[in-house]
Amino acid sequence: MKKLILYSFILFSFAIFAQEKDFHLPKANDEFADKKYADAEAEYRISLSNNPKKSISAYNLGNAIYKQNNNTEALFSYENAIKNSTVRPEKHKAFHNSGNVYMKEKNYSAAVEAYKNALRNNPNDEETRYNFALAKKMLKNNPPKKDDKKDKKDKKKDDKKKDDKKDKKDEKKDDKKKDDKKDGDQKNKNDQKNNPDGQPKPKPGGIQKERVQNLLDAVNNEEKKIQDKVNAKKVKGKPIQTEKDW
């Protein structure tokens, strides 16, 4: 039992010693307070390299980088702090500062989500609540724009489809014209074959107007001749009356 207690004490002592050994973190905090952000960043990175899951080092590193206007790396450090943090206050601060970065980049939709997550971890923080309301207002007044590249790409696709359809229609029209011309040429060939003199032909089943008139005239002349013959026979067979004295 005494050995167990002794071992526990020794292990606890080593844990304290390990924590106290990280003198880079307090030094970095001093540099940050003096606004020596680059020096503070270097010390925070050393502290974090010694203990990669130390959320406070990641969070403070993000602050030092943010002060140097490097938003992308600052966000990465805040995300690292959120991932490794096990207490709500640390998560709240990391989400809050992530929202600040998004606001600076005018990414209002991402800022709204970041502040919302910060409030979930600390609903009583008035500054976060104010920033959350401001982010929502900015998002409403500045809705996210569509991706211009995507729109242009879609437009090109639509234009190509329209051009393809138009080309197909034109091809059909050209094919129809070719077929009509082919039929017309064949018809002309047949007409020339059947009518070598090149004279116009009557429509199938019909007679030309001029020919009809000629036939009518011929019929009328024939009827007249017949009528003249009949009249002549009547005159020839009629008895001649003479005056007769009784």
C-alpha positions in Angstrom: 0.0 0.0 0.0 2.8 2.4 0.8 4.5 1.6 -2.5 1.3 2.3 -4.4 1.0 5.7 -2.7 4.6 6.4 -3.4 4.3 5.6 -7.0 1.2 7.8 -7.3 3.0 10.7 -5.7 5.9 10.3 -8.0 3.7 10.2 -11.2 1.8 13.3 -10.0 5.1 15.1 -9.4 6.2 14.3 -12.9 3.0 15.7 -14.3 3.5 19.0 -12.5 7.1 19.1 -13.6 6.1 18.5 -17.2 3.6 21.3 -17.1 6.0 23.7 -15.5 8.6 22.8 -18.1 6.7 24.6 -20.8 8.2 28.0 -20.3 7.5 29.0 -23.9 3.8 29.5 -23.3 4.2 32.3 -20.7 7.1 33.8 -22.6 4.8 33.9 -25.7 2.1 35.6 -23.6 4.5 38.3 -22.6 5.6 38.9 -26.2 1.9 39.1 -27.2 1.2 41.6 -24.5 4.1 43.7 -25.8 2.6 43.5 -29.3 5.5 41.5 -30.6 3.2 39.2 -32.5 5.9 37.5 -34.6 8.0 36.6 -31.6 4.9 35.5 -29.7 4.0 33.3 -32.7 7.4 31.6 -32.6 7.1 30.8 -28.9 3.5 29.5 -29.3 4.6 27.2 -32.1 7.4 25.8 -29.9 4.9 25.3 -27.1 2.5 23.6 -29.4 5.2 21.4 -30.9 6.1 20.1 -27.4 2.4 19.3 -26.8 0.4 19.2 -30.1 -2.9 18.7 -28.2 -2.5 21.7 -26.0 -5.6 23.8 -27.0 -4.5 27.0 -25.2 -1.3 27.1 -27.2 -3.2 26.6 -30.4 -5.8 29.3 -29.5 -3.1 31.8 -28.5 -1.2 31.0 -31.7 -4.3 31.8 -33.7 -4.5 35.1 -32.0 -0.9 36.0 -32.7 -1.3 35.0 -36.4 -4.6 36.9 -36.6 -2.9 40.1 -35.4 -0.5 39.7 -38.4 -3.4 39.6 -40.8 -2.9 36.0 -41.8 -6.5 34.8 -41.7 -6.2 31.4 -43.2 -3.5 30.2 -40.8 -5.4 31.8 -37.9 -8.5 29.8 -38.7 -6.5 26.7 -38.9 -5.2 27.3 -35.3 -8.6 28.1 -34.0 -10.0 24.9 -35.5 -7.1 23.0 -33.9 -8.0 24.6 -30.5 -11.7 23.7 -30.9 -10.8 20.1 -31.8 -8.5 19.6 -28.8 -10.4 21.6 -26.2 -12.4 19.7 -23.6 -14.0 22.6 -21.8 -16.7 25.0 -23.1 -15.0 28.3 -22.3 -12.1 27.5 -24.6 -14.4 26.3 -27.4 -16.4 29.5 -27.0 -13.4 31.7 -27.4 -12.1 29.8 -30.4 -15.5 29.9 -32.2 -15.9 33.6 -31.3 -12.5 34.5 -32.8 -13.2 32.3 -35.9 -16.4 34.4 -36.4 -14.2 37.5 -36.3 -12.0 36.2 -39.0 -14.9 35.3 -41.2 -16.4 38.8 -40.7 -13.1 40.3 -41.7 -13.2 38.2 -44.9 -16.9 39.2 -45.4 -17.9 35.5 -45.3 -21.0 36.3 -43.4 -22.7 32.9 -43.7 -19.6 31.2 -42.1 -19.5 34.0 -39.4 -23.1 33.4 -38.4 -22.4 29.7 -37.9 -19.2 30.4 -35.9 -20.9 32.8 -33.6 -23.8 30.4 -33.2 -21.5 27.7 -32.1 -19.8 30.1 -29.7 -23.2 30.9 -28.1 -23.9 27.2 -27.7 -20.8 27.0 -25.5 -21.5 30.3 -23.7 -25.0 31.7 -24.2 -24.4 34.6 -21.8 -21.6 36.3 -23.7 -23.1 39.7 -24.8 -20.2 40.4 -27.2 -20.8 37.2 -29.0 -24.5 37.8 -29.1 -23.9 41.3 -30.6 -21.6 39.9 -33.2 -24.0 37.1 -34.0 -26.8 39.7 -34.7 -24.5 41.8 -36.7 -23.4 38.9 -38.8 -27.0 37.9 -39.5 -27.8 41.5 -40.6 -24.7 41.6 -42.9 -25.7 38.3 -44.4 -29.2 39.5 -45.1 -27.9 42.7 -46.7 -25.2 40.9 -48.6 -26.5 37.5 -49.7 -23.9 35.1 -51.1 -23.3 35.4 -54.8 -23.3 32.5 -57.1 -20.1 31.2 -58.4 -19.4 33.2 -61.6 -17.2 30.5 -63.0 -19.9 27.9 -62.5 -22.5 30.2 -64.1 -20.2 30.8 -67.1 -19.6 27.1 -67.4 -23.3 26.3 -67.3 -24.0 29.1 -69.8 -21.4 27.7 -72.2 -23.1 24.3 -71.9 -26.5 25.7 -72.5 -25.2 27.7 -75.5 -23.5 24.6 -76.9 -26.8 22.6 -76.5 -28.7 25.4 -78.3 -26.1 25.5 -81.1 -26.2 21.7 -81.5 -30.0 21.8 -81.7 -29.8 24.7 -84.3 -27.3 22.8 -86.3 -29.5 19.7 -86.3 -32.5 21.7 -87.4 -30.4 23.3 -90.2 -29.2 19.9 -91.2 -32.7 18.7 -91.4 -33.7 21.7 -93.5 -30.8 21.2 -95.8 -31.6 17.5 -96.2 -35.2 18.4 -97.0 -34.1 20.9 -99.6 -31.8 18.3 -101.1 -34.6 15.7 -101.2 -37.0 18.2 -102.7 -34.4 19.3 -105.3 -33.7 15.6 -106.1 -37.4 14.9 -106.5 -37.8 17.9 -108.7 -34.8 17.0 -110.9 -36.2 13.4 -111.3 -39.6 14.8 -112.2 -38.1 17.0 -114.8 -36.2 14.1 -116.3 -39.3 12.0 -116.5 -41.2 14.9 -118.1 -38.5 15.4 -120.7 -38.5 11.6 -121.4 -42.3 11.5 -121.9 -42.5 14.9 -123.7 -39.3 15.3 -125.7 -40.7 18.4 -127.5 -40.7 20.2 -124.3 -44.4 21.2 -124.6 -46.4 21.5 -121.4 -48.4 18.5 -120.5 -51.9 18.4 -119.1 -52.5 17.5 -115.5 -53.2 13.8 -115.0 -56.9 13.1 -115.6 -57.6 16.6 -117.1 -57.7 18.2 -120.5 -56.2 21.6 -121.4 -58.6 24.4 -121.7 -57.7 25.2 -125.3 -58.1 21.6 -126.3 -61.6 21.4 -124.7 -62.6 24.5 -126.7 -61.4 22.9 -129.9 -63.4 19.7 -129.2 -66.5 21.8 -128.5 -66.1 23.6 -131.7 -65.7 20.4 -133.6 -68.8 18.9 -132.0 -70.8 22.0 -132.8 -69.6 22.0 -136.4 -70.5 18.3 -136.7 -73.9 18.9 -135.3 -74.4 21.7 -137.8 -73.5 19.5 -140.7 -75.9 16.9 -139.6 -78.6 19.4 -139.2 -78.0 20.8 -142.6 -78.2 17.3 -144.1 -81.5 16.6 -142.3 -82.9 19.9 -143.5 -81.8 19.2 -147.1 -83.6 15.8 -147.1 -86.8 17.4 -145.8 -86.7 19.9 -148.6 -86.1 17.2 -151.3 -88.9 14.9 -150.3 -91.6 17.5 -150.0 -94.1 17.5 -152.9 -94.0 20.6 -155.1 -97.4 22.3 -155.2 -98.4 23.8 -158.5 -101.4 25.9 -159.4 -104.0 23.7 -161.1 -106.9 24.9 -162.9 -110.0 22.8 -162.2 
